[in-house]
Amino acid sequence: MGDTGRAASAAPAVPPLIGQEPSPMPRLALYALVVCVLSVAAAVVSFAAGNLLGIVWILLAGVSSNMTWYYLRKAKVEKEAAAASV
């Protein structure tokens, strides 16, 4: 829908809970790691069955592995930047 010209109502900000720590591993990195492990397992099963489709699983494992490292590194840099700004 288009702009009605009215000011947008701002939702009330929810304060962070005291003592609540952020998770040590970002969620996207964890998901990418799970995909990597499952694709390696699928590649092993595929190659053991004599199917060359395992090549696709190996490629998926490589991409998801790179995504895992990217998101872990990104979280580390953000954590260091937050600690430096305090």
C-alpha positions as CSV (number, residue, x, y, z in Angstrom):
1,M,0.0,0.0,0.0
2,G,1.1,3.6,-0.5
3,D,2.0,6.3,1.9
4,T,-1.0,7.8,3.6
5,G,0.8,10.8,4.9
6,R,0.4,9.9,8.5
7,A,3.3,9.5,10.8
8,A,4.2,5.9,11.5
9,S,3.5,4.8,15.0
10,A,6.7,3.6,16.6
11,A,6.5,0.4,18.5
12,P,7.7,0.7,22.1
13,A,11.3,-0.4,22.5
14,V,11.7,-3.6,24.5
15,P,14.6,-3.2,27.0
16,P,17.1,-6.1,27.1
17,L,16.7,-8.5,29.9
18,I,19.3,-8.1,32.7
19,G,21.7,-11.0,32.7
20,Q,20.7,-12.2,29.3
21,E,23.9,-12.9,27.3
22,P,23.9,-13.2,23.5
23,S,24.5,-16.7,22.2
24,P,28.2,-17.6,21.8
25,M,27.7,-18.8,18.3
26,P,25.5,-16.9,15.8
27,R,22.5,-18.7,14.7
28,L,23.3,-18.5,11.0
29,A,26.7,-20.0,11.6
30,L,25.2,-22.9,13.5
31,Y,22.7,-23.6,10.7
32,A,25.5,-23.5,8.1
33,L,27.5,-25.9,10.2
34,V,24.6,-28.3,10.4
35,V,24.2,-28.1,6.6
36,C,27.9,-28.8,6.2
37,V,27.9,-31.9,8.4
38,L,24.7,-33.3,6.8
39,S,26.0,-32.7,3.3
40,V,29.3,-34.5,4.1
41,A,27.3,-37.4,5.5
42,A,25.2,-37.4,2.4
43,A,28.3,-37.4,0.2
44,V,29.8,-40.4,2.0
45,V,26.6,-42.3,1.7
46,S,26.3,-41.3,-2.0
47,F,29.8,-42.3,-2.9
48,A,29.5,-45.6,-0.9
49,A,26.5,-46.5,-3.0
50,G,28.5,-45.8,-6.1
51,N,26.5,-42.7,-7.1
52,L,28.4,-39.7,-8.5
53,L,25.8,-37.4,-7.1
54,G,28.1,-37.1,-4.1
55,I,30.0,-34.5,-6.0
56,V,27.1,-32.1,-5.6
57,W,27.0,-32.8,-1.9
58,I,30.8,-32.1,-1.6
59,L,30.2,-28.7,-3.4
60,L,27.4,-27.9,-0.9
61,A,29.6,-28.8,2.0
62,G,32.2,-26.4,0.7
63,V,29.8,-23.6,0.3
64,S,28.2,-24.1,3.7
65,S,31.7,-24.4,5.3
66,N,32.6,-21.0,3.9
67,M,29.4,-19.6,5.2
68,T,30.1,-20.9,8.7
69,W,33.5,-19.3,8.8
70,Y,32.1,-16.1,7.4
71,Y,29.4,-15.8,10.0
72,L,31.7,-16.7,12.8
73,R,34.3,-14.2,11.7
74,K,31.6,-11.5,11.3
75,A,30.3,-12.2,14.8
76,K,33.9,-12.0,16.2
77,V,34.5,-8.6,14.5
78,E,31.2,-7.2,15.7
79,K,31.9,-8.4,19.3
80,E,35.3,-6.7,19.2
81,A,33.9,-3.5,17.8
82,A,31.2,-3.5,20.5
83,A,33.8,-4.1,23.2
84,A,36.0,-1.3,21.8
85,S,33.2,1.2,21.7
86,V,32.3,0.7,25.4
